[in-house]
């Protein structure tokens, strides 16, 4: 690291503003933090020390906004959104905060003058292991948008010590490695032990009569866990609003048993600590075992109870009567993971705060709103009654009571319909009894929303049909969106700068302003610049692939990318069938004219999901053969980039030419990867599923590669009796693809390796790969033809970006505010903070 010149040191010492934004002030603050916080000096500092020093420097500049936001919200008792989510896939904080503060260039210059490279420091940041995929990334986008739109909000979740896992690929197989994202510390959070709360688990209940003669229930728990909040500021884009992400860590009320220790029971001395800390140890523990199921349910009640208790604390702190809880807070349940909030809020109001049932139920329904994220029946959580009773005995009693009143309502509206009662009951009594969490969320919320127009329609017609008929007024659609700050401004600065040079930068907060780009779609110079930027980004990815995978790819080929969680319904293996189809064509005619393609995959499979992991193995096995076959040359390359993450997305999305969104119609709720790819200029090949439908409507069918059966056609085909073998025998290319896999060509002669996958396709094919195969191949052939016309492709790419205005998470949040939350923005002025500091009242306890 270079020495700071003396004249610079003098200037730094003269500058008075501790959180100033000038280059000189930033340099001084950076060195101060390196010295006073990290306890290091340049000759012995590591890259992580430099990153931490810079992170603290940036966080200091957030604190004024963060504290001031809290002051204003407290003084005004502002109505607040509480966003409850098991996942928050935030991505690295440093770069995003630099963008939102508007100081990216100043910081880049400051660290450069100190002999450092900002890109190196950004790369050093460990990504918070708080999410898995689309659910968590959506929650992160929504926090960004709520802060940008100046909406008072709190994000509530779990501070997982370990993320879901880091992914390695060994011999083509996924290998899970512990994600130790906290091992070097987290400079963005502040612990708040003074706001700790306690959560009960297990035990039994006792009924009693209180002094007023009222029936009451006392819960005698087997275990009590302490929840300690850790707060992270979430800054809006070029606003003074900094909202809070509050994550809970589980601890034992007493971490050390001296009696056990002194008697020689050293393990017993810390047993309670270990058991309690398991609750916030890892994201999504495998629930194949009864212990895993118990831990998952315990995690859910832990973070939900902590969060609701915290809201009640805030209500009392702001002198709001508890009877007006629903006026102070609206609580959004992000999928069924927090659905236990229905029973827990009732328990807190009735048992802890002596409220009557009817009043508590009215407050609960008015406070809670439920977002459904899935059309997969297996993803609609349900818990065995035996497990529920052993872990949450009081909640089970409350759920039975809710169910009794609810079924009385159903009887009154649909008299004599016993089948409907059975279907709608909160308790599934077919075989082993279960608590249906989606049903609980529907009954206990005032709003039920899907996340794409098609998804919401299918919820109403199929998955939640009975509830739609019961409560049609509750149902509404809120199509997902993504933040352009992270997924354009930060991750694609070259394209951002080109767009802003033509239409200004208002689009960063008002994405529909991208529509102005249409005026330049026939401008040769602009189109040339667009292509040049895309080419430069692709060359960057080429270098990354060479470094990470040792594979040399052609930057002029179609970058055909499928990056998402691995699941059979997402049909990564349909993509594999296309690759083998092209490979077979080359093997049959080595001189065939094929548009060069680089197939890039990324994504993780759940550790216990064997078929998804087998698909990953297949893709890597195909890569080993195709990439090394001299007949193929540079016409086809297959690359699996390991360890999908937000960092991964920021690198890969801008480089894509073609975005693969090929799930079976009727299975994908929405998708947000489809939006991020299109926003960065990729063209989409996809089915009419999830938000693909709305993206195609916005960008124009002529700028979207659509194929395959629609959701009604899928249902009709399955109803008639789908026979995948008929397609196998009647389609020559499909048969050749399946036969080549079966022959062991991609498995060193082992004909058994991929047999489970092939058997599934040939005899069941639940997700209709064979039925959609020919339409997909034909559509991909069309993609290849269109790509050869670079002017046409560029025009389509520009129009995709120009027409993506609807898919901003800002628009989504405005819709939530207007239709569900009934909440207004609360602008924050920095002057108020300065005044608040200057006029601090004497501290009172």
C-alpha positions in Angstrom: 0.0 0.0 0.0 1.4 3.4 -1.0 2.2 6.1 1.6 -0.2 9.0 1.9 1.6 12.2 1.0 2.1 14.7 3.9 0.0 17.4 2.3 -2.9 15.0 2.1 -2.5 14.2 5.8 -2.6 17.9 6.6 -5.8 18.3 4.6 -7.3 15.3 6.2 -6.6 16.6 9.7 -8.1 20.0 8.8 -11.4 18.5 7.6 -13.8 18.7 10.4 -16.8 16.6 9.2 -16.4 13.1 10.6 -18.8 11.6 8.0 -18.0 13.9 5.1 -18.3 12.6 1.6 -15.2 14.3 0.0 -12.4 12.1 -1.2 -10.1 13.5 1.4 -12.5 12.8 4.2 -13.2 9.3 3.0 -9.5 8.6 3.0 -9.0 9.8 6.5 -12.0 7.9 7.8 -10.8 4.7 6.0 -7.4 5.0 7.7 -9.0 5.7 11.1 -11.2 2.6 10.8 -8.2 0.5 9.8 -6.3 1.7 12.9 -9.0 2.1 15.5 -11.5 -0.6 14.5 -9.3 -3.3 12.9 -6.3 -2.5 14.9 -4.0 -2.8 11.9 -1.6 -0.7 9.9 -0.9 -1.0 6.2 2.2 -3.3 6.3 0.3 -6.0 8.2 -3.2 -5.4 7.0 -5.0 -8.1 5.0 -7.4 -7.6 2.2 -10.2 -8.4 4.6 -8.9 -5.7 7.0 -9.1 -3.2 4.1 -12.6 -4.4 3.2 -13.7 -4.1 6.9 -12.2 -0.6 7.2 -14.0 0.5 4.1 -17.3 -1.1 5.2 -17.2 0.7 8.5 -16.4 4.0 6.7 -19.5 3.6 4.6 -21.7 2.4 7.5 -20.7 5.5 9.4 -22.2 7.5 6.6 -25.4 5.5 6.8 -25.9 6.0 10.6 -27.0 9.6 10.4 -29.8 8.6 8.0 -30.6 5.4 9.9 -30.9 7.0 13.3 -32.8 10.0 11.9 -35.3 7.6 10.2 -35.9 5.8 13.5 -36.4 9.2 15.3 -39.0 10.4 12.8 -40.8 7.0 12.8 -40.9 7.0 16.6 -42.1 10.6 17.0 -44.8 10.2 14.4 -45.7 6.6 15.4 -45.7 6.0 11.6 -47.7 3.0 10.3 -45.1 0.4 9.4 -44.8 -2.7 7.2 -43.4 -5.7 9.0 -42.1 -8.1 6.4 -41.7 -11.6 7.8 -39.6 -13.9 5.8 -37.5 -17.0 6.4 -35.1 -15.8 3.8 -33.4 -12.5 2.9 -31.0 -13.1 0.0 -29.4 -9.6 0.4 -26.2 -10.0 -1.6 -23.1 -8.0 -0.7 -23.9 -4.7 1.1 -20.9 -2.6 0.2 -21.4 -1.9 -3.5 -25.2 -1.5 -3.1 -24.7 1.1 -0.3 -22.2 3.0 -2.4 -24.7 3.2 -5.2 -27.6 4.2 -3.0 -25.5 6.9 -1.2 -24.3 8.2 -4.5 -20.6 8.0 -3.5 -19.4 5.1 -5.7 -17.0 7.3 -7.7 -15.7 9.2 -4.7 -14.9 6.0 -2.8 -13.3 4.5 -5.9 -11.0 7.5 -6.2 -10.3 7.5 -2.4 -9.2 3.9 -2.2 -7.3 4.2 -5.5 -5.3 7.1 -4.0 -4.4 4.9 -1.1 -3.1 2.3 -3.4 -6.0 -0.1 -3.4 -8.5 -1.3 -6.0 -12.2 -1.0 -5.2 -13.2 -4.0 -7.2 -10.9 -6.2 -5.1 -12.5 -4.9 -1.9 -16.0 -5.5 -3.3 -15.0 -9.0 -4.2 -13.7 -9.6 -0.6 -17.1 -9.2 1.0 -18.7 -12.5 2.1 -22.3 -12.7 0.9 -24.8 -13.0 3.8 -26.0 -16.6 3.9 -29.6 -15.6 4.6 -31.4 -17.0 1.6 -31.6 -19.6 -1.0 -33.3 -18.4 -4.2 -36.2 -16.3 -5.6 -38.1 -16.0 -2.3 -35.2 -14.5 -0.4 -34.0 -12.3 -3.3 -37.6 -10.9 -3.7 -37.6 -10.0 0.0 -34.3 -8.2 -0.5 -35.6 -6.3 -3.5 -38.7 -5.3 -1.6 -36.6 -3.9 1.3 -34.6 -1.9 -1.2 -37.8 -0.5 -2.8 -39.5 0.3 0.5 -36.5 2.4 1.6 -36.3 4.0 -1.8 -40.0 4.9 -1.7 -39.7 6.1 1.9 -42.1 3.5 3.3 -41.6 2.8 7.0 -40.7 -0.9 7.2 -39.0 -3.6 9.2 -37.7 -6.8 7.7 -37.8 -9.6 10.2 -36.0 -13.0 9.9 -33.3 -15.3 11.3 -29.6 -14.4 11.6 -28.5 -17.8 10.3 -24.9 -18.6 11.4 -24.5 -20.8 8.4 -26.2 -20.3 5.0 -27.8 -23.1 3.1 -24.4 -24.3 1.8 -21.5 -23.4 -0.5 -21.6 -25.5 -3.6 -18.6 -27.3 -5.0 -18.6 -29.7 -8.1 -16.5 -32.8 -7.7 -16.5 -35.4 -10.5 -19.6 -33.6 -11.8 -21.6 -34.0 -8.6 -22.8 -31.3 -6.3 -21.0 -31.3 -3.0 -22.3 -29.2 -0.1 -19.8 -27.2 2.0 -20.6 -25.2 5.1 -21.3 -21.6 4.3 -19.3 -19.8 7.1 -20.3 -16.3 6.0 -19.8 -14.8 9.5 -16.4 -16.2 10.1 -14.7 -12.8 9.6 -17.4 -10.7 11.2 -20.2 -8.6 9.7 -19.5 -4.9 9.8 -23.1 -3.9 8.7 -25.0 -5.1 11.7 -25.4 -3.8 15.3 -26.5 -6.2 18.0 -29.4 -5.0 20.2 -29.3 -7.3 23.3 -31.4 -4.7 25.3 -34.4 -5.7 23.1 -34.1 -9.5 23.7 -37.3 -11.5 24.0 -38.1 -15.1 25.1 -39.8 -17.8 23.1 -41.5 -20.9 24.7 -41.3 -24.4 23.3 -42.8 -27.7 24.3 -44.3 -28.6 27.6 -48.0 -28.5 28.3 -50.9 -26.1 29.1 -53.1 -25.6 32.1 -56.5 -24.1 32.2 -57.5 -21.7 35.0 -60.1 -19.0 35.9 -58.7 -15.5 36.5 -59.7 -13.1 39.2 -62.6 -11.9 36.9 -64.0 -15.3 36.5 -62.7 -15.6 32.9 -61.4 -18.9 31.3 -57.7 -18.6 30.7 -54.9 -20.9 29.7 -51.3 -21.0 31.0 -48.5 -22.5 28.9 -45.9 -24.3 31.0 -43.0 -24.7 28.5 -40.3 -27.4 28.5 -37.8 -25.0 27.0 -37.3 -21.3 26.8 -35.1 -19.7 24.1 -33.8 -16.1 24.1 -33.9 -14.2 20.9 -31.4 -11.4 20.4 -32.0 -8.9 17.5 -29.2 -7.8 15.2 -30.0 -4.8 13.0 -28.8 -3.9 9.6 -29.6 -0.6 7.9 -31.3 -0.8 4.5 -30.7 2.5 2.6 -32.9 3.8 -0.1 -31.5 5.0 -3.4 -30.6 8.7 -3.1 -33.0 9.2 -0.2 -32.4 9.9 3.5 -34.5 6.9 4.5 -32.7 4.0 6.0 -35.0 1.2 7.2 -34.0 -1.8 9.3 -33.5 -5.5 8.7 -33.9 -7.1 12.1 -32.6 -10.7 12.4 -32.9 -12.9 15.4 -30.1 -15.0 17.0 -31.1 -17.8 19.4 -29.4 -18.1 22.7 -30.0 -20.0 26.0 -31.3 -17.8 28.8 -28.4 -19.2 30.9 -25.5 -20.2 28.6 -23.5 -22.0 31.3 -24.5 -24.4 34.0 -21.9 -24.0 36.8 -23.5 -26.8 38.8 -23.1 -29.3 36.0 -19.5 -28.1 35.3 -18.4 -28.3 38.9 -19.8 -31.9 39.1 -17.7 -32.9 36.1 -20.5 -32.8 33.5 -18.7 -30.6 31.1 -20.9 -31.3 28.1 -24.0 -30.8 30.3 -22.7 -27.4 31.3 -23.2 -26.1 27.8 -26.0 -28.4 26.7 -28.7 -25.7 26.9 -26.6 -23.3 24.9 -26.0 -25.8 22.1 -29.7 -26.8 21.9 -30.9 -23.2 21.9 -28.4 -22.0 19.3 -29.4 -24.7 16.8 -32.5 -22.6 16.1 -30.4 -20.0 14.3 -27.6 -22.2 13.2 -28.5 -23.0 9.5 -30.9 -22.1 6.8 -33.4 -24.8 5.9 -32.1 -27.9 7.8 -32.9 -31.1 6.0 -36.4 -32.1 7.1 -36.3 -35.7 5.9 -36.0 -36.8 9.5 -38.4 -36.1 12.4 -35.6 -34.1 14.1 -35.2 -31.9 11.0 -39.0 -31.3 10.8 -39.0 -30.3 14.5 -36.1 -27.9 14.0 -37.7 -26.2 11.0 -41.0 -25.7 12.9 -39.1 -24.5 15.9 -37.2 -22.0 13.7 -40.5 -20.7 12.4 -42.1 -20.1 15.7 -38.8 -18.6 17.0 -38.5 -15.8 14.5 -42.2 -15.2 14.3 -42.7 -14.9 18.1 -39.6 -12.7 18.5 -40.8 -10.4 15.7 -44.4 -10.1 17.0 -43.2 -9.5 20.6 -40.8 -6.8 19.2 -43.8 -5.1 17.4 -45.7 -5.1 20.6 -42.7 -3.5 22.4 -42.7 -0.8 19.7 -46.4 -0.3 20.1 -46.0 0.4 23.8 -42.9 2.5 23.3 -44.8 4.8 21.0 -47.8 5.0 23.3 -50.1 3.3 20.9 -52.9 1.3 22.6 -52.5 -2.4 21.9 -56.1 -2.4 20.6 -54.7 -0.3 17.7 -51.9 -2.8 16.8 -53.3 -3.2 13.3 -53.3 0.5 12.8 -49.6 0.7 13.7 -48.4 -2.5 11.9 -49.3 -4.4 8.8 -47.6 -7.8 8.8 -46.8 -9.4 5.5 -46.2 -13.1 5.6 -43.8 -14.0 2.8 -45.1 -17.5 2.0 -46.2 -20.1 4.6 -42.9 -20.1 6.7 -44.3 -17.3 9.0 -47.9 -18.6 8.9 -47.7 -19.6 12.5 -48.0 -15.8 13.1 -51.8 -16.3 13.0 -51.8 -18.5 16.1 -48.9 -16.7 17.8 -50.5 -13.2 17.6 -53.7 -14.6 19.0 -51.7 -16.3 21.8 -49.9 -13.1 22.7 -53.0 -11.0 22.7 -55.2 -13.5 24.6 -52.8 -15.1 27.0 -50.1 -12.5 27.5 -52.3 -9.3 27.3 -55.7 -10.5 28.5 -57.6 -9.6 25.4 -60.9 -11.3 24.5 -61.1 -13.8 21.6 -63.3 -11.7 19.3 -61.2 -8.6 19.6 -57.9 -10.5 19.3 -59.2 -12.3 16.2 -60.3 -9.0 14.6 -56.9 -7.4 15.2 -55.1 -10.5 13.9 -57.0 -10.6 10.6 -56.6 -6.9 10.1 -52.9 -7.0 10.8 -51.8 -10.0 8.7 -51.5 -10.4 4.9 -50.4 -13.5 3.1 -48.3 -13.9 -0.1 -48.4 -17.3 -1.7 -45.3 -18.2 -3.7 -46.0 -21.7 -5.0 -48.3 -23.8 -7.1 -46.6 -27.0 -5.9 -48.8 -28.9 -3.4 -45.8 -30.3 -1.7 -44.5 -26.8 -1.0 -47.7 -25.8 0.9 -46.4 -26.6 4.4 -48.2 -29.0 6.7 -47.0 -30.3 10.1 -47.9 -33.6 11.8 -50.3 -33.0 14.7 -48.1 -35.1 17.0 -45.1 -32.8 16.2 -47.2 -29.7 16.6 -48.6 -30.8 19.9 -45.2 -31.7 21.4 -43.6 -28.4 20.3 -46.5 -25.9 20.3 -49.3 -27.2 22.5 -50.9 -23.9 23.1 -50.8 -23.0 19.4 -52.5 -26.2 18.5 -55.4 -25.4 20.9 -55.7 -22.0 19.4 -55.7 -23.5 15.8 -58.5 -25.9 16.8 -60.5 -23.0 18.1 -59.9 -21.0 15.0 -60.9 -24.0 12.9 -64.1 -24.5 14.8 -65.3 -20.9 14.2 -64.1 -21.0 10.6 -65.9 -24.2 9.7 -69.0 -22.8 11.2 -68.7 -19.9 8.7 -68.2 -22.4 5.9 -71.3 -24.4 6.9 -73.3 -21.2 6.9 -72.2 -20.2 3.4 -72.2 -23.7 1.9 -74.7 -25.7 3.9 -74.6 -29.5 3.5 -71.3 -29.5 1.7 -69.3 -31.9 3.8 -66.6 -32.4 1.2 -65.9 -28.7 1.2 -65.5 -28.8 5.0 -63.0 -31.6 4.7 -61.0 -29.8 2.0 -61.0 -26.4 3.8 -60.4 -27.5 7.3 -57.1 -26.3 8.9 -56.6 -29.9 9.9 -56.0 -32.5 7.3 -57.6 -35.7 8.7 -56.9 -38.0 5.8 -54.6 -40.6 7.4 -52.1 -39.1 9.8 -53.4 -35.7 10.9 -51.7 -32.5 9.8 -51.9 -28.8 10.4 -52.3 -27.0 7.0 -50.3 -23.8 7.2 -51.5 -22.3 3.9 -55.1 -22.7 5.1 -54.2 -21.1 8.4 -52.6 -18.1 6.6 -55.7 -17.8 4.3 -58.1 -17.7 7.2 -56.1 -15.5 9.5 -55.2 -12.8 6.9 -57.2 -10.0 5.4 -55.3 -10.3 2.0 -54.1 -13.3 -0.1 -52.0 -12.5 -3.1 -50.2 -14.3 -5.8 -47.1 -13.0 -7.5 -48.0 -13.1 -11.2 -51.2 -12.7 -13.0 -51.3 -16.4 -14.2 -50.2 -17.6 -10.7 -53.0 -15.7 -9.0 -55.5 -17.0 -11.5 -54.4 -20.6 -10.9 -54.5 -20.1 -7.2 -58.1 -19.0 -7.6 -59.0 -21.8 -10.0 -57.1 -24.7 -8.4 -54.7 -24.5 -5.4 -56.9 -22.2 -3.2 -60.1 -22.5 -5.1 -62.3 -23.2 -2.0 -60.8 -20.2 -0.2 -61.4 -18.0 -3.3 -65.0 -19.0 -3.3 -65.3 -18.3 0.4 -63.4 -15.0 0.5 -63.2 -13.6 -3.1 -62.6 -10.1 -1.7 -59.3 -11.2 -0.1 -57.6 -12.3 -3.3 -55.5 -10.0 -5.4 -52.4 -10.2 -7.6 -49.1 -8.5 -7.0 -46.7 -9.3 -9.8 -43.1 -9.6 -8.6 -40.4 -7.1 -9.5 -36.6 -6.6 -9.1 -34.6 -3.6 -8.1 -32.8 -1.8 -10.9 -30.2 -0.4 -8.5 -28.5 -3.8 -7.8 -29.3 -5.5 -11.1 -28.5 -2.7 -13.4 -26.7 0.3 -11.8 -24.3 -1.8 -9.7 -24.0 -5.0 -11.8 -24.1 -3.4 -15.3 -22.6 0.1 -15.1 -21.6 0.2 -18.8 -25.1 -0.3 -20.0 -26.4 2.0 -17.2 -24.2 4.8 -18.4 -25.1 4.3 -22.0 -28.8 4.4 -21.2 -28.5 7.5 -18.9 -26.4 9.3 -21.5 -29.5 9.1 -23.8 -32.5 9.5 -21.6 -31.1 10.7 -18.2 -31.1 8.8 -15.0 -34.7 9.2 -13.8 -35.3 5.5 -14.9 -33.3 4.3 -11.9 -36.2 5.3 -9.6 -38.9 5.3 -12.3 -38.2 2.3 -14.4 -41.0 3.0 -16.9 -38.9 5.9 -18.2 -36.9 3.2 -20.0 -39.6 3.5 -22.6 -37.7 6.5 -23.9 -35.1 4.1 -25.3 -37.5 3.2 -28.1 -36.6 6.5 -29.8 -33.0 5.1 -30.3 -33.8 1.6 -31.5 -33.1 2.5 -35.2 -30.1 4.7 -34.4 -27.1 2.9 -35.9 -24.6 4.5 -33.6 -26.6 3.7 -30.5 -27.1 0.1 -31.7 -23.4 -0.2 -32.3 -22.6 1.1 -28.8 -25.2 -1.4 -27.4 -23.5 -4.3 -29.2 -20.0 -3.2 -28.1 -21.0 -3.1 -24.4 -22.6 -6.5 -24.6 -19.5 -7.8 -26.3 -17.2 -6.3 -23.6 -19.3 -7.9 -20.8 -19.2 -11.3 -22.6 -15.4 -11.0 -22.8 -15.3 -10.4 -19.1 -17.3 -13.6 -18.5 -15.1 -15.5 -20.9 -12.1 -14.6 -18.7 -14.0 -15.6 -15.6 -15.0 -19.0 -17.1 -11.4 -19.6 -18.2 -10.2 -18.8 -14.6 -12.9 -20.8 -12.8 -13.5 -23.8 -15.0 -10.5 -23.8 -17.4 -12.8 -23.8 -20.4 -12.2 -21.6 -23.4 -15.4 -20.3 -24.8 -16.2 -18.3 -27.9 -17.4 -14.7 -27.0 -19.2 -14.4 -30.3 -21.3 -17.5 -29.6 -24.9 -17.2 -28.2 -24.5 -17.1 -24.4 -27.5 -19.3 -23.6 -27.9 -19.2 -19.8 -30.1 -21.0 -17.3 -29.4 -19.9 -13.8 -31.8 -20.8 -11.0 -32.5 -23.4 -8.3 -32.5 -27.0 -9.6 -35.9 -28.6 -9.7 -37.5 -31.0 -12.1 -40.3 -28.5 -12.8 -37.8 -25.9 -13.9 -36.6 -28.4 -16.5 -32.9 -27.9 -16.7 -32.9 -31.4 -18.2 -35.0 -30.2 -21.2 -32.2 -27.8 -21.9 -29.8 -30.8 -21.7 -31.9 -32.6 -24.3 -31.4 -29.7 -26.6 -27.7 -29.7 -26.2 -27.5 -33.4 -27.0 -29.8 -32.9 -30.0 -27.3 -30.4 -31.4 -24.4 -32.7 -30.5 -26.1 -35.6 -32.3 -26.6 -33.4 -35.4 -22.9 -32.6 -35.4 -21.9 -36.2 -34.9 -24.1 -37.2 -37.9 -22.7 -34.4 -40.1 -19.4 -32.9 -38.7 -19.6 -30.1 -41.3 -23.1 -29.0 -40.4 -23.6 -25.3 -40.2 -24.7 -24.6 -36.6 -24.8 -21.2 -34.9 -22.2 -21.4 -32.1 -23.5 -21.6 -28.6 -22.2 -21.5 -25.1 -24.6 -23.1 -22.6 -24.1 -21.8 -19.1 -25.7 -23.3 -16.1 -25.8 -22.2 -12.4 -27.9 -23.2 -9.4 -28.1 -25.4 -6.4 -30.1 -28.5 -5.7 -31.5 -29.1 -2.2 -29.1 -31.6 -0.4 -31.8 -34.3 -0.2 -33.2 -33.9 -3.7 -31.5 -36.8 -5.5 -33.1 -36.2 -9.0 -32.0 -32.6 -9.1 -28.5 -33.5 -8.1 -28.5 -36.2 -10.9 -29.5 -33.5 -13.4 -26.4 -31.5 -12.3 -24.3 -34.6 -12.8 -25.8 -35.1 -16.3 -25.0 -31.5 -17.3 -21.4 -31.8 -16.2 -21.1 -35.2 -17.9 -22.4 -33.7 -21.1 -19.9 -30.9 -20.7 -17.0 -33.3 -20.3 -17.9 -35.0 -23.6 -19.0 -32.1 -25.7 -16.2 -29.8 -24.7 -13.6 -32.4 -25.6 -15.0 -33.8 -28.8 -12.9 -32.6 -31.8 -15.9 -32.9 -34.1 -17.7 -30.2 -32.1 -14.8 -27.7 -32.2 -15.9 -24.3 -30.9 -19.5 -24.6 -32.0 -20.8 -25.9 -28.7 -19.5 -25.4 -25.1 -21.2 -26.4 -21.9 -20.2 -24.7 -18.6 -21.5 -25.3 -15.1 -20.6 -22.3 -12.9 -20.6 -23.5 -9.3 -22.0 -21.8 -6.2 -24.9 -19.7 -7.5 -25.3 -16.5 -5.5 -26.2 -12.8 -5.9 -22.5 -12.1 -6.7 -22.8 -14.8 -9.4 -26.0 -13.2 -10.7 -24.4 -9.8 -10.9 -21.6 -11.2 -13.1 -23.7 -13.5 -15.3 -27.0 -11.8 -16.0 -25.5 -8.8 -17.9 -23.6 -11.2 -20.2 -26.6 -13.3 -21.3 -27.9 -13.3 -24.9 -30.6 -15.9 -24.2 -32.5 -16.4 -20.9 -33.9 -19.9 -20.4 -37.3 -19.8 -18.6 -38.6 -23.2 -19.6 -40.6 -24.5 -16.6 -43.7 -26.5 -17.4 -46.7 -24.1 -17.7 -48.6 -23.9 -14.5 -45.7 -24.6 -12.1 -43.6 -21.5 -11.8 -45.4 -18.9 -9.6 -43.6 -15.9 -11.1 -39.8 -16.0 -11.4 -37.6 -13.0 -11.0 -34.5 -14.2 -12.9 -36.6 -13.8 -16.0 -36.9 -10.1 -15.2 -33.2 -9.6 -14.3 -32.1 -11.2 -17.6 -34.5 -9.2 -19.7 -33.6 -6.0 -17.9 -30.0 -6.5 -18.9 -30.9 -7.0 -22.6 -31.2 -10.8 -22.8 -34.0 -12.3 -25.0 -36.2 -14.9 -23.4 -37.0 -18.4 -24.5 -39.8 -19.6 -22.4 -43.2 -21.2 -21.8 -46.3 -19.2 -20.9 -45.7 -19.7 -17.2 -45.4 -17.4 -14.3 -44.4 -13.8 -15.1 -43.2 -14.9 -18.6 -46.8 -14.2 -19.7 -46.6 -10.6 -18.6 -43.1 -10.1 -19.8 -44.1 -11.3 -23.3 -47.2 -9.0 -23.2 -45.0 -6.0 -22.3 -42.0 -6.6 -24.7 -44.1 -7.9 -27.5 -44.5 -11.5 -28.8 -42.2 -10.7 -31.7 -39.4 -10.0 -29.2 -39.9 -13.2 -27.1 -39.3 -16.8 -28.1 -42.4 -18.7 -26.8 -43.0 -22.4 -27.1 -44.8 -25.3 -25.4 -48.1 -26.2 -23.9 -50.1 -23.6 -22.0 -51.4 -24.3 -18.5 -54.9 -25.3 -19.7 -53.3 -27.6 -22.3 -51.1 -29.2 -19.7 -54.1 -30.0 -17.5 -56.1 -31.3 -20.5 -53.2 -33.6 -21.6 -52.8 -35.0 -18.2 -56.5 -35.5 -17.9 -56.6 -37.5 -21.1 -53.8 -39.7 -20.0 -50.2 -38.7 -20.9 -48.0 -41.4 -22.4 -44.4 -40.2 -22.7 -43.4 -43.5 -24.5 -45.6 -42.5 -27.4 -43.4 -39.3 -27.9 -40.2 -41.3 -27.5 -41.2 -43.8 -30.2 -42.6 -41.3 -32.7 -39.8 -38.6 -32.5 -36.6 -39.7 -34.2 -34.4 -37.0 -32.7 -35.8 -37.4 -29.2 -35.3 -41.1 -29.3 -31.7 -40.6 -30.4 -31.1 -38.3 -27.5 -32.5 -40.6 -24.9 -30.7 -43.6 -26.4 -27.4 -41.8 -26.4 -27.7 -41.1 -22.6 -28.9 -44.7 -22.0 -25.9 -46.1 -23.9 -23.5 -44.7 -21.4 -22.0 -42.2 -23.9 -21.9 -39.5 -21.2 -21.0 -41.8 -18.3 -17.9 -43.7 -19.5 -20.0 -46.6 -20.5 -22.0 -46.8 -17.3 -25.6 -47.5 -18.4 -27.0 -47.4 -14.9 -25.8 -43.9 -13.8 -28.6 -41.9 -15.4 -31.2 -44.8 -15.5 -33.3 -43.3 -12.6 -33.7 -40.1 -14.6 -34.4 -41.8 -17.9 -37.0 -44.2 -16.2 -38.7 -41.1 -14.7 -38.9 -39.5 -18.2 -40.0 -42.6 -20.1 -42.6 -43.8 -17.7 -43.9 -40.8 -15.9 -42.4 -37.5 -17.2 -44.4 -35.5 -14.7 -43.3 -32.2 -16.1 -43.9 -33.1 -19.8 -40.5 -32.7 -21.3 -41.3 -35.1 -24.1 -44.5 -33.3 -24.9 -42.7 -30.0 -25.2 -39.5 -31.3 -26.7 -40.2 -30.7 -30.4 -41.7 -27.3 -29.9 -38.6 -26.4 -27.8 -36.2 -27.6 -30.5 -38.0 -25.8 -33.2 -38.0 -22.6 -31.1 -34.3 -23.0 -30.4 -33.6 -23.4 -34.2 -35.4 -20.1 -34.7 -33.3 -18.5 -32.0 -30.2 -19.6 -33.9 -31.5 -18.0 -37.1 -32.4 -14.7 -35.5 -29.1 -14.4 -33.8 -27.3 -14.5 -37.1 -29.1 -11.2 -38.0 -27.2 -9.0 -35.5 -29.2 -5.9 -36.3 -32.5 -7.6 -35.6 -31.2 -9.2 -32.4 -29.9 -5.9 -31.2 -33.2 -4.2 -31.9 -35.0 -7.0 -29.9 -32.6 -6.6 -27.1 -33.1 -2.8 -26.8 -36.9 -3.2 -27.0 -36.8 -5.8 -24.2 -35.0 -3.4 -21.9 -37.1 -0.4 -23.0 -40.3 -2.2 -22.1 -39.4 -3.7 -18.7 -40.7 -0.8 -16.7 -43.5 -2.8 -15.2 -41.1 -5.2 -13.5 -39.5 -2.9 -11.0 -39.9 -3.9 -7.4 -40.8 -0.2 -6.8 -44.0 -0.8 -8.8 -44.7 -3.9 -6.8 -44.3 -2.1 -3.5 -46.5 0.8 -4.7 -49.2 -1.8 -5.5 -48.8 -3.4 -2.0 -49.0 0.0 -0.4 -52.2 1.0 -2.3 -54.1 -2.3 -2.3 -53.0 -4.2 0.8 -51.0 -2.1 3.3 -52.9 1.2 3.2 -49.6 3.0 3.9 -48.1 6.3 2.9 -44.5 7.4 2.4 -42.8 9.3 5.2 -40.0 11.5 3.8 -37.0 12.0 6.0 -35.0 15.3 6.0 -31.4 15.2 7.2 -31.9 18.7 8.8 -34.3 17.1 11.3 -31.5 14.8 12.4 -29.1 17.6 12.9 -31.7 19.5 14.9 -32.4 16.3 16.9 -28.8 16.0 17.8 -28.4 19.6 18.8 -31.5 19.6 21.0 -31.1 16.2 22.8 -33.0 16.1 26.0 -31.3 14.8 29.1 -31.1 11.0 29.2 -33.7 9.3 31.4 -34.0 5.7 32.3 
